[in-house]
């Protein structure tokens, strides 16, 4: 693994030098465990199962479990998506099935650790947060200094908050899911297809590069033959393109609706990140017209007097927010609103386009500009793979560990 400099977003702790390093040298270096929103009751028609996986994305693991049970993957409930190159533990749910069938599944790199029952299917919103254990290696700072330097960063972040950027995984391996989402919203279907199936990049695998090159050349049959089998959505879209004799707009409708929703959500996320950048380094300072977020219950209210409310913000009771586009989003006003209007103007969004986001069941809302890590522990040591810094912490649902790590490392993760 190599280290590269992060330049996309500004750091809150820019004045503190980073330790450098890399993560995920091995799967055990990145461990995540879900913190459920509520305890299972032990009764009901839905079986809840704690799944441990490694080397697989959540969706890949669900597809394997679905095949093992002889059901559709959409029938399996889950509360969140977890990293592939990691050891992760998350809850899933299946209705009208005996727990033993889940417990007896034999799937490489997937284990069912325990089962219980509940009255409803797990959904994305049913997650309080995540518990992380992460090791950073190959640091550019001597081990004796690493822990002290990391703690200096964490002291600032604990007091002022971590910039609540959506992390790089939100934008896919090719860092373009927000572009795909914008193309869907604006109705630029040919652009969507060209981004989705063409335009190879150095980070793509050799078969994928070949498939994308054939697509760009207009040879869709050869492109379909080259796409690896696990690129199910790309293969389905190419098959639709062949059936519709090259009509890209018609073929774009074959893309899975949940995948489209993910793309449009990434577009929402990219606009939010623009607002965070515009508010840096003052994500802990309220502006008149802000919609402030109450951390105790998630409610929002408009800030009429920023100076009067700043004390609550300093105590981390409330935080300024940024926009998640959609009909349920309350617009900021005053100086805060001007910043958000500029971010929207940069993406060429209009009122009519905002209405289209609702077609993807993305209602929008407000998201805090910062988050506070909990139960933070820092240690360092040496194991057979070498020196490491170990971080243990909990984050609320929707917050990215990568943004916290980047503040400490000042390098890509």
Secondary structure, DSSP 4 states (H G I P E B T S, - for coil): -------SS--TTTTSPP---BS-SSGGGEEEEEEESS---S-SSEEEEEEEEESS-HHHHHHHHHHHHTS-GGGSEES----SSSEEEEEEEEES--HHHHHT--BTTEEEEEEEEESS---TT-EEEEEEEEEEBS-SS-HHHHHHHHHHHHHHHHHH-EE-PPPGGGGTTTT-HHHHHHHHHHT-HHHHHHHHH----TTS-HHHHHHHHHHHTT-HHHHHHHS-TT-HHHHHHHHHHHHTTT-HHHHHTTS-HHHHHHHHHHHHHHHHHHHHHHHTT-TTS--TT-EEEETTT--EEE-S-HHHHHHHHHTTSEEEEEEE-STTPPPP-HHHHHHHHHHHHHTT--HHHHHHHGGGT---EEEESEE--EEEEEEEEEETTEEEEEEEEEEETT--HHHHHHHHH-S--
